[in-house]
Amino acid sequence: MTTLKTASSYTSCSLHEPVKILATDENLLDIKPQTIPEFFHQCCEKFKDYPALAYKNKLDAWTTVSYGEYERNVEQAALALLYLGVQPRSSVGILSHNCPEWFYINLAAIRINAVSAGIYTTNSAEAVFHVLETSDANVVVVDDSKQLEKIRSIRSSLPHLKAVVQLHGPYDFDQEHQKDGYYRWSDLYEMQFSSSLKEDLVLREREVAANDCALLIFTSGTVGMPKGCMISHDGILFSAKSINRNLNYLSPGHEKLISYLPLNHMAAQLFDIFMGMEYGVVTYFTDRNALKGTLVQTFVEVQPTVFFGVPRIFEKIQEQIVLLEANSGCLKKCLLQKARTIMQQYHLNRIEGKPNSFLKYWLASKITNRIKEALGFSAMKDCFIGGAPVAEELKLFFLSLDIPLTDVFGMSETSGGVIFNFEKTNLAATGKPIEGVEVKIKDPSGEKGEGELLIRGRTNFMGYLKEPEKTKGTFTEDGWLLTGDVAYLDNQGNVFVSGRIKELIITAGGENISPLYIENIIKKELPCLSNVVVIGDHRKYLTALLTFKTDIDPHTGFPMDTLLPETKEWLASLDLHYTHLWEMLHIEMPENIQDFDPNTVDVQLDNKVQIALEDGIKRYNQQAISNAQKIQYFSVLPHDFSIPTGEIGPTLKVRRNIVQSKYAKVIDKMYNK
């Protein structure tokens, strides 16, 4: 068993203070504590001749790196970090899009007894400064000259920052600037390091302990600067190993996944780096426009076998499929819809334990398999979905394609996913906790016994770096983590997560309302809508902001005004034939949407559109749990949400506070009627 450092507490707010492992003796023997370097060496030895990483070269062809090469590249990166002066228990910041070097530097920092601190590439210079200052960064690695400019603007205020490394050109500096602490990755990668430095590496690695902090995950945060979640070696590895025990259908050395979510996100690190490593998975890196529209293209090229996505990603894939159907002839469209209906019923029967017709399934699969091939899903063994509650309609849609979605619940504070719906006994449950993790509900109330979800286990994070009060407020006295999520348990031990407590709307009348529940029903009633945001906190009644489904520019990520097929079909049912949003809304938009103020235009809807939207809202209101949960007014916004326009964060979650601030004038009009 790995030697653990002496610790006095289960929590820590310092990179220099290890923690006690929250586990029974039996649990510790079942999955033994291990450091990430030990785990990495074992995996690389086991799969040394298998491909580990794949990326596009300058000729747009896939280049692979074997596990043996992977190990050597991490060692070279570790030596480079030592050469640059990274001290034990300091950090290395990584400000880059996903690429092999992200993996190398991440693991290299951990190997030299330092800590890896990933940073969103969309962060402002101010937010980057916060991460680097808080984490005592000695080195920061940046993607390109655009990210380098952020560092230059703040470097004079970072006395601990010894060096800045740029990964990709073009460069505006050369080797002469090394004396100023600026380095090109290619120069470091080609350096021959001394034997004494290699000896230092061995000594540094011996100092690493499983109960030390390995990763800093800076949560995106809705208010103020993000908090640095300290993740131990044992926490992330226990999570990966415990999850992998449920994936016995995977074939070691023969699986493929795609890395596209920002790697400073907890889920991406867990799935892309640590879970995949144990199975000898080859990880393919998408281009930096993956979340702007090129992800499906990579799917088609790679044909991954395992995939993790947030709900918004699957909604975008759904839109692609609807587009395929819309562009099909009448006969083909009819066959596709019939096949999907049969396939969906087959899976529903299986979930409910009812008899099935294999012949019908086989015939339907002949058609649905073509859709899967067109989307790059033909080799898929499991699709994980998490990051936000998932609408049942979305799960049903993918069942109709013979792609059951596996729900995941987790957070940075739980070292990633800890609740999975592997058994899929119903479509509503989030799942059951992985082995070694406990769950319970705090102060359950109501018919279902809803309350705050509490979690306890080795996956609990160590604490928030340099934030003792916030850390203390996140745990109960007996070690339960307060997740901030509303949930309930059924008598089979299934967890049902309905949303974040802080997202709950508390009306002026004092009623607690979950906006996600309402938003999902409205989107079901009005499939032309891309986003619905319910407003009403401390207000007398509820209102809603609506956006229509349009294309996204794959190069810039900005929303376009070209309507998607679902919207055009909905309009056609009203005997309207608009193809562009701004024409439909009777507004003029500037060429540069980046600086556009949405409060400066007056959206005008055709009478038919207004009535159809009102009818959809009325259909929701008939299903509303109470009068307080009915929508009284709505407003259509002049463009869809996107990352560049600010309404959606890097992991494609709606940023409610930003939406309410940005569209404050639109919202106020609905409350001044």
MARVEX-722425 format. One record per residue: residue in one letter; x, y, z of N, C-alpha, C in turn. Coordinates in steps of 0.05 Angstrom, whole numbers, plus 5000, padded with zeros to 4 digits. Example, Ala and Ser with C-alpha at 12.3 -4.5 7.8 and 13.67 -1.06 7.14 Angstrom:
2
A526448865156524649105156526449345156 S525749555142527349795143525850015157 
//
This chain:
673
M501749765000500050005000501850255000 T500950454985502350714984502550835012 T504850945018505251075044503651335044 L502051375065500551625068501951815087 K501652065082502752265100501052295125 T502252355147500752395172498952645168 A496452605176494452825173492752825198 S491753065205490153095229487153155223 S486453195197483753275191482953155164 Y480353125159479253035134479153255113 T479653505122479553725103482153885105 S482654035084485054205083484554435065 C485854665070485654895053488454995044 S490454815048493154875041494354655024 L495954735004497254534987499354375003 H500154475026502154345042501054155063 E498354145065497053985086495553755074 P496453505078494953275069492453225085 V490753035077488252985092488152685100 K486552635120485852365127483952255106 I484151995100482351885079479751785093 L477551875083474951815094474051535084 A474951325098474351055089474650855111 T473350625109473650405128476150255120 D477150085138479449915132478849735109 E476449625108475549445087475649595060 N474649835060474549995035477350055026 L479250115044481950175037483349935025 L482649695034483849445023482649384996 D480049444993478749384968479849534944 I480149804947481449974928483650124943 K486050024940488250134956489050414948 P489650584967490650854960493050844942 Q493251024923495351024904495851304894 T498351374887498851634876498351624846 I497751854834497351874806499851784790 P502251864798504651764783504851454784 E504251334807504351034808502350914789 F499951024789497750924772498550964742 F499651194736500351254708502551064698 H504651024715506750834706505650554702 Q503850464719502650194716501150174689 C499550374684497950364659499650374634 C501750544635503550574612505050314607 E505850184629507249924626505449714614 K502949704624501049504615500349534586 F500049794577499149844549501249984533 K503849934538505950094527506050104496 D505049884483505149884454502449954441 Y500550024458497950104448497850414444 P496150514426495950804423494550924447 A495451154456494351284479492951544472 L494251704454493251964447493251994417 A491352144406491352194377490552484371 Y492052604353491452884347491952934317 K490853154307491253224278493853364274 N495453274254497853414248497353644228 K499453774218499054004200497853924174 L497953664167496753564142493953464146 D492853514170490153444177489753134178 A491953004185491852704188492252644217 W491052424226491252344254494052224260 T495352334281497852234291497452114318 T498551874323498051744349500651734366 V500251734392502351704412501851454428 S503751274429503351024445503551084475 Y502650894491502850934520505750954529 G507550804515510350824521511451094515 E510651214492511451484486510251684504 Y507751644511506251814530507851834556 E508851614567510351614592512951774589 R514251744566516851884561516352184558 N514052254545513452534541512752674567 V511452534585510852644611513452684627 E515352494624517852524638519352764628 Q519352804601520753044590519453304600 A516853304602515353534612516053584642 A516253364657516953384686519753504689 L521653414673524353524674524353814666 A522653884647522554164638521454344661 L519454244675518354404697520354434720 L521854224725524054244745526054454736 Y526854444710528754624699527754914702 L525154954699524055224701523755324730 G524255134749524255224778521655174793 V519954994784517554934798518154804825 Q517154924847517754824874515654624883 P516454454902514454264913512054414925 R509754304921507154404932506454684922 S507754774900506755004886504954904863 S504255074844502554984822503655054795 V502554914775503054974747500355034734 G500055284725497555354711497555274682 I495255174672495055094644492755244632 L493355424614491455594600491455524571 S490055304564490255204537487855044529 H487255034503485254844493486354554496 N484554364493485354084496487354004475 C489453874484491553774466493353584482 P495053424468496753234483498453374504 E499453614498501153754517499753814543 W497153854542495553904566495853654584 F495553424573495953174588498753154600 Y500753204583503553174591504153354615 I503453614613504153804633502553754659 N500053684655498253614678499553394695 L500253174682501452944696504253004706 A505753164690508453234698508553404724 A506753594726506553754750506053584774 I504253394771503553214794505953034800 R507452954780509652774784511952904800 I512253164798514453304812513453414839 N511253294849510153374875509253664875 A508253754852506854014850503953954844 V502454154837499654134832498954254805 S497054124791496154234765493654404770 A493654644757491454824759490554914731 G488454784721487454854695485855114696 I485855264673484455524671482855524646 Y480355624647478755654623480055854604 T480155774578481355954558479556204554 T477056184562475256414560475456614583 N477156544603477356724626478656994619 S477857194633479057454630481857454643 A483457654638486057674650485757694681 E483657834690483157854719482657584731 A481057414717480357144728482856964727 V484456994706486956844704488856914727 F489057174732490657264755489757134781 H487157124785486057014810486956724813 V486856564792487756284793490656264799 L492256414785495156394788496156494815 E494956704825495656814851494756624873 T492356534872491256354893492756094895 S493655994872494955724872497955744874 D499055984879502056014881503455894857 A502555964834503655844809506555944805 N508255754799511055814791511355834761 V509655684747509755674718506955674707 V506555814685503955794671504555724642 V502955534632503255444604500855544589 V501355694567499155814552499055684524 D496655704512496155584486497655734464 D497055994462498056144439498556434448 S499056604428499756884433497357034445 K494956954439492557084450492457044480 Q492956804489493056744518495456874531 L497656884516500157004527499757294534 E498157434518497657714524496357754551 K494557564559493357584585495457574607 I497357394604499457354624501257604625 R501957714602503657954601502358184616 S499758204615498358424627498258404658 I498758164668498558124698501158024710 R503157964695505457824705506957984727 S507058244724508458414743507258394771 S504758304773503458284799503557994810 L505057824797505357544805508257474812 P509157544835512057514842512957224843 H511157034847511956744848512156624820 L511156764799511156654772513956684760 K515256444756518056454746518256434715 A516256294703516556254674513756234661 V513756304635511356284619512156114594 V510555904589511255734566508955744546 Q509555804521507555814500507755554484 L505455414481505355154468505555174437 H503855344426503555354397504055634386 G505355634362505955884348503555994334 P503856224320506356364317507256504343 Y509856544346510956664370511856954364 D511757124383512757394380515257434397 F516557214404519057224419520756984411 D523356994418525056764411526656684435 Q528756514431530256404453531556614471 E532156854459533457064474531657154498 H529057114495527157204516527057014539 Q528556794538528556604561529556734586 K531356924583532357064606530157224620 D528057294605525757434616523557244625 G524156984623522256784632520156704612 Y520656744586518756664565520056434549 Y518556214546519655974533517655864512 R518855754491517155604472517255314480 W514955184479514754904487516654734470 S516754784444518454624427521354624435 D522354854445525054864454525554694479 L523654704498523854544523523554244516 Y521854184498521353904491523853774478 E525453934465527853824452530353844469 M530153954492532553984509533553724521 Q536153704524537353474538538053564567 F536653434586536953514613539153354627 S540353474648542553354662541753114678 S543652934685543052704702542252784730 S543353014739542653104766539653194767 L538753304746535853384745534153134744 K535052924731533552674730533552544758 E535652574772535752474800533852634818 D533652894813531753054827528852964822 L528352894797525652794790524952544806 V526752364809526352114825525752184854 L527252374865526852454893524152594896 R523452764877520952914879518552714879 E518752514861516552334858516152164884 R518352114898518151954923516752114944 E516652384942515352544962512352554959 V511352464936508452484930506952284947 A504752364959503052184975500152184965 A498851964969496051934958494152124972 N494752214996492952405010493752695007 D495552744988496353024980494353124959 C494353394956492853514934494353464908 A492853384887494053334861493053534841 L490453604842489153774823487754004836 L487754224823486054454831484054504809 I481554474816479354524797477954784805 F478354994790477155244796474355254784 T472355244802469555234793468855494778 S467155474758466555704742465355934758 G463655864778462656074796460556244783 T458356304797456356484788456556764801 V457856774824458157024838461057044847 G462457264840465157294848467057104834 M469557104843471656944831471356644839 P472156464822471856184828473456084852 K472455874865473955754887475555524876 G477955484888479655264880479155014895 C477854824882477254564895479754394895 M480654304918483054144921482253844919 I483353714899482653424894485153264900 S484853064917487152894924487652674904 H490052554904490652324887488652104892 D488152044918486351824925483551884916 G482652134919479852204912479252154882 I480952254864480452224836480851934827 L482851804837483351524829481251334840 F480351374865478251214876475751234858 S475051484851472751534834473051384807 A475351414794475751284768475650984770 K476950864790477050574793474250464800 S472850604818470250504826468250514803 I468350724787466650744763467350524743 N469950484739470750294719469950004725 R469349944750468449674757465749614744 N464249824737461749784724461849774694 L464349814683464649824654465949574643 N465149344653466349084645465749014616 Y464049164603463549114574465649244556 L467449394568469649514553471949324549 S473249344527475449164520478149314523 P479749254544482249394548484049414524 G484949654517486649694494485249724468 H482549724468481149744443478849944443 E478950134461476850334463477850614455 K475850774446476551044437474651254449 L475651474457474051694467475051964455 I473352164458474052424446474252634469 S476452784469476852994489476053264476 Y473953374487472953634476472053824498 L471053724521470353904542472854034554 P472754274564475154404575476454224597 L479054174594480353984612480754094641 N480254354645480254444672477654384686 H475754264672473254174683473553894695 M472353854719472753604733471953354717 A469653374703468653144688470653074665 A471753274652473653214630476153074640 Q477153164663479553034674478952744682 L476652704695475952434703475652244680 F474052324660473452144638475752124618 D476952354610478952364589481652254598 I482352314623485052244631485151984648 F483651984670484051774690482451524686 M479851554679478251314673479351174649 G479951324628480851204603483451064606 M485251174622487951064625487850774635 E486050714654485950444665485150234645 Y483650314624482750134603484550154578 G486650314579488350334556486850464532 V485050654538483550784518485250974502 V484751004476486051214460484251454459 T485351684467483851934469484452104445 Y482352184430482652354406481952644414 F483652824405483153104412481753244388 T479553374395478153534374479553794369 D478653934348479754204344478354394363 R479254634365478254824385475454924378 N474354844355471654924348469654714354 A470354514370468554284375465854374386 L465954554406463454644418462054854401 K463254934379461955124361460754984337 G461054714335459654574314461154354300 T463754314305465254114291465453844305 L464153814328464353574344463353324328 V461053354315459953124300461853034278 Q463253224265465153154245467352974256 T468253034280470252874294469152594301 F466652594309465252344315465352154290 V464752264267464652104243467351994236 E469452154240472152074234473151864254 V472551894280473751734301472151484307 Q469451504306467651294315468251204343 P467951394363468651324391466851104402 T467850974423466350764435465150844462 V466251064474465251174499465151474496 F463151594508462851884505461452004530 F462452234539461052384560460252654549 G457752734554456852994545454953124564 V454853384564452853524579450253524563 P447953574575445453564561445353724535 R446553964536446554144513447854014489 I449953854493451253714471449353524458 F447953364474446053174463443753304449 E442953544459440753694446441753784418 K444253854416445353934390445553704371 I446253464382446253224365443453154356 Q441553194374438753144367437953324344 E438853574344438153764323439353674296 Q441753554297443053444273441353224261 I440253054279438652824269436052924257 V434853124271432353244260432853364233 L435253484229436053594204436253384182 L437453154190437652924171434952834162 E433152804181430452714175428952924157 A429353174164427953384149428853394119 N431353324114432453324087431953064072 S430452874085429852624072427252644057 G426852464037424352454023422152354041 C419652374031417352294048417452004056 L418051824038418151544044420351484065 K422751594060424951544078424351664106 K423151894106422452024132420551854147 C418551744133416551574146417751324157 L419651204142421050964152422751024176 L424151254175425851334198424151364224 Q421951504221420251554244418951294255 K418151114237417050854245419150694259 A421550684248423750534261424450644288 R424450904291425051024317422850964338 T420350954328418150894346418450604357 I419050424339419350144347421750104366 M423950244359426350224376425850334404 Q424550554405423950684431422250494448 Q420150374436418350194451419849944460 Y421749854443423349614451424849674477 H426149904478427649974502425850024526 L423550154522421750194544420749934555 N420149744537419249474546421549344563 R423949374553426249254567426549374595 I426349634597426549774623424349684642 E421949644631419649574648419349274652 G421249114640421148824643418948684627 K418048814606415948704589417148534566 P415648344554416648194532417148364507 N418948284491419748434467419948254443 S419648384420420048244394422748304383 F424548104383427248154373427148204343 L425248084329425048124300424548424294 K422648534309422048824304424448994310 Y425848924332428349074340430349054317 W430748814307432748764286432148924261 L429548924253428749074229429049374233 A428249464257428549754263431549834263 S433249664274436049734276437349764249 K436349634228437449664201437149954192 I435150094202434750374195436150554214 T435850514240437050694260440050674259 N441150444251444050424249445250614228 R443650674208444550864187444851144199 I442951214216443151474230445551484247 K446051264262448351254280450951274265 E451051144242453451154225453951444215 A451751574207451951844197452952044218 L452451974243453352144265455852054279 G456951824270459351724283458851564308 F456451464312455751324336455551014332 S456450924310456050634303457550454322 A459850544333461450374351460950424380 M459050604386458650694414457650474432 K459050444455458250254475456850384499 D457450634505456150764527456351064523 C454051204527454051494527453251594554 F454951744567454451854593453552144590 I451552214606450452484604450252604633 G451152844637451152964664451753254662 G451953384686452553664687450153834693 A447753714688445153854693443053644691 P440753684704438553494701437753454672 V437053204665436553134637433553094633 A432453224613429653204606429052914597 E426852804606426052534599425652514568 E424752724556424352714527426952674512 L429152794522431752754509432652464511 K432152344534432852054538431251884519 L428651944517426851794499427751814470 F428552054462429552094434431851914428 F433851904447436151744441435551444444 L433651374461432751094461431751014433 S430351194420429351134393431551084373 L433951164379436251114361437950884371 D436950734391438450514402440950614417 I440750854429442950964444441951044472 P441750844490440950914518443051104530 L442151314543443951494557444251424586 T446751424596447251354624447651614640 D445651664657445751904674448151894693 V449352134697451552164716451052414733 F451552384759451552624776454252644790 G455352874790457852924804458453224804 M460553294817461353574818464353584824 S465453814822468353844829468853744857 E466953814875467253744903467053444909 T466153284890466052994893468052854876 S470153004867472152884849471052764824 G468852874814467552774790465052614796 G464252444777461752294778461752094801 V459552094817459351904839456651764839 I454751854823452151724820451651664790 F451151414784450851324756448251154754 N446951184731444551024726445250794708 F447150624717448050394701445750194696 E444050154717441949954715439650044697 K439250304695437050414678434350284683 T433550274708430950154714428650344708 N429250594704427250784696428651034684 L427051204671428251434658428451684675 A427151674699427051914716429451924735 A430451694744432551694764435251794753 T436751924771439551994764441351744767 G440651564786442151314789442751254818 K444651084822445550994848448451074853 P449251114878452051184883453950954876 I456351024868458350814862459150694889 E460350454887461150314911463150474927 G462550494954464350644972463450924976 V461151004964460151274968457351254980 E456851415001454251425015452651675007 V450051655006448351885001446051885021 K445052125027442652155043441452435038 I438952475047437552725042437352875068 K438153125068438053305091435153425093 D434053395116431353515122429353445100 P428853195095426853115074424153215081 S422653315061419953415065418253355040 G415653395044413853345021413253055016 E411653004996410752734990413152554983 K415052664968417352504959419652504978 G419652674998421852695016424252835004 E423653054990425753214977427253374998 G429853414993431553585009434253604996 E436153715011438853745000440253475000 L441553414977443053164974445753184989 L446352995006448852985020450452735011 I453052765008454752544998457152525016 R457952275021460352225038461951985027 G464552015026466251805016469051895010 R470651715000473451784993473551994970 T471352024956471352214934470952504943 N470252544968470052814979472552974973 F472253224963474553384959475853464985 M478253564984479753635008478753895021 G478154085004477254345014477754554992 Y476954804998477455024980480155164988 L481855184968484555294974484355574986 K485555605010485755865024482955975031 E480955795033478255885040477155705063 P478255735087477455555109474455585117 E473355835116470555865124468755745104 K469255785078467555665057467855355058 T470155255064470554965066468954855089 K469054985112467554895135464554895130 G463655095115460755115109459854915088 T461654765076460954565056460554285067 F461454245092461253985104459653995130 T458253775136457153745163459353655182 E458753655208460853585227461753295225 D459953125215460652835212461552765183 G462352965168463752915142461952895118 W459452965120457752955096458053215080 L458353175054458653405036455853515028 L455453775033452953915025453153984996 T451653844979451953874950450654134939 G448554224953447054454943445054374922 D444554114919442654014899440153904913 V437853944901435353834911434953554900 A434253364918434053084909432152934928 Y431452694920430052504937430852224930 L430352034948431051754944428551584943 D428551374926426351184927427150944944 N425250754947425750524964427750324952 Q428550364927430650194915433450324918 G433550554930436150694933436950864909 N435050904890435551084868435451374877 V437251534866437351824872436051974849 F434252164856432952334836433752624841 V435552734824436453004828434853184810 S433653394822431953574806433153844799 G435253924812436554184806437954304830 R439154524825440754664845438954824864 I439554824890438054984909438255274902 K440655364894440955654889439555744864 E438655544847437055614823434055614829 L433355524853430555534860429455814860 I427155854849425756114850423956114874 I424356324890422556364913420856604907 T418256554902416456774894415956964917 A414657184910414057384931412157264952 G410657054943408856914961410156704978 G412856664973414356474989414356184979 E413456134954413455864944416055804930 N417255574936419755484923419055344897 I420355424876419755324849422355244835 S422355004822424654924806424255004778 P425855194768425455294740425955084719 L427854904724428454694704426054524696 Y424454454716422054294712420254444692 I419754694697418054854680419254884652 E421754944650423154994625423054754607 N423454514618423454274602420654214591 I418554264606415854214596415254414573 I415954664577415454864556416854794530 K419354704532420854624508419654374495 K418454204511417053974500414554064484 E413154254496410754354483411354524458 L413654654458414454824436417254744426 P417454534410420054434401421654624383 C420354854376421855054361423755214378 L423455184405425055344423427655214430 S429755374431432455274439432855304469 N432055534480432455584508429955714520 V429355644545427255764560428455824588 V428356074596429256144623426956274638 V426256134660424056234677425056444697 I423656664699424356884717422156904738 G422856994762420757034782421757044810 D424357044815425357044842424457304856 H423057264879421957494895420157674879 R418857564858416957704842414157594848 K412057744839409357664845408457434827 Y409757404804408957194785411357114768 L411056894753413156794736412956894708 T415256944695415357004667417556834654 A417756844628419756674614421056824591 L423656784587425056874564425356634545 L424856684519424856474499426856534477 T428256334467429856364443429156144423 F429156214398428656014377431155874368 K430855634357433055464348434155574322 T436755654322438055744298440855614297 D442055644273444855544269446755704287 I449055574292451355704305453655714285 D454955934284457355964266459555774277 P460355574261462355374271465155494276 H465655724265468355844268468456044292 T466256194296466256394317464656314341 G462756134338461056044360458656234364 F458556454349456356644352453756524339 P451456594351448956494339448356634313 M447356484294446556594268443556634267 D442556744245439656774244438256574225 T439856374216438656164199437155974217 L434555944212432855774229433455474224 L433355324245433755034243431154904234 P431254654223428854524212426554504231 E427054454257424854424276423254694278 T424654914276423355174277421855224251 K423055154229421755194203419255024200 E419454774210417154594209414854704227 W415554804250413554924268412255164254 L413855334241412655554227410955474204 A411855264190410255154167407555064176 S407354954200404754864211402955104216 L404055344217402555584220402055724193 D402955584172402855694144404655944142 L406855934156408956144153411556014144 H413056154128415356024115417956194117 Y418356294140420856444145423156244146 T425456334137427956174139430056304157 H429556564164431456714180430056844204 L431456834227430256924252429657224252 W431557384243431157674245428957774226 E428657634204426357694186423757624200 M423757394214421357294228420657484252 L422757594265422257774288421958064279 H422258114253421958384242423858584255 I426358504257428358684268430858684250 E432458884253435058904239437258854259 M439158684251441458634269444058734257 P445858814273448458914262450158674252 E452058734235453858534225455458414248 N456258574267457858484290456058444314 I455258204319453458144341454858154368 Q457558154367459058154392458458394410 D458058624397457558874413454658954413 F452958764405450058824402448758834430 D447159044434445559074458442658974452 P441858744463439258634456436958804466 N437458984484435259154494434659384475 T436159414454435759634435433759574413 V432859324411431059254389428259174401 D426259214384423559154392422558914375 V422558684387421658444373418758464367 Q417958414341415158414333414458144321 L412558004334411757744325409257754308 D409157584287406657554272404557464291 N402057534286399857454303399657154307 K400257004285400156714286402256604305 V404656714304406856624321406156684350 Q405256924355404557014382402456824394 I400356754379398256584389399256304393 A400956204375401955934378403755904402 L405356114407407056104432405256124457 E403256294456401456314479400056044484 D399255904462397955644465399855444478 G402455454470404455274482404755324512 I404855584519405055664547402555574563 K400255604550397755514563397755214568 R398855064549398954774553400754704576 Y402954854580404554814604402954884628 N401655114628400155214651398055014661 Q396954864642395054654649396354434665 Q398954404662400454194676401854294701 A401654554706403154684728402254564755 I404154534773403654414799401854594816 S402054854812400455044828400055294811 N398255464820397855724806400355894806 A401855874828404356034830406455954809 Q406155704798408055604779407255644750 K405055794746404255854719405756094708 I406256084682407656304668405556514660 Q405956754668404056974662404757114636 Y407357164631408157314607410757184597 F411357234572413857144560414857354541 S417457344535418757514515420557344498 V420557404472422357264454424857444450 L427257314453429757464451430757464423 P432357664415433157704387435257504376 H436357334393438257134383438456914404 D439456684395439756454413442156504432 F442356334452444556364471447056234459 S449356324469451956214460454056284480 I456356154477458656214494459756504489 P460256574464461356844459459457074468 T456857024466454957244475454457234505 G455557034519455657034548453456884563 E451356814549449156684564449656394572 I451656274558452355994564455255984572 G455955824592458655804602460255604585 P462855564592464555374577463555094576 T461955004595460854734595457954734585 L457154944572454554964559452154974578 K452655064603450455104621449555394619 V446855444621445855714621446755864646 R447856094642448756264664446456454672 R444856364690442356504696442756794705 N444856834721445257104731446057294708 I447657184689448357344665445957414648 V444257214644441857244628440057464641 Q439657444667437857634680439057914679 S441657944681442958204679442858314651 K443558144632443658234604440958314593 Y438858174601436258224590434358354611 A435658514629434158634651431858814641 K432358964620430259144610427958994598 V428558774584426458604573424858484596 I426158394617424858274640423058484654 D424158724658422658934672420058994657 K420058994631417659054615415458854622 M416158604627414158394633412958434660 Y414358584678413358624705412158914708 N412159064686410959334687408459354670 K407359124663404959124646402459194662 
//
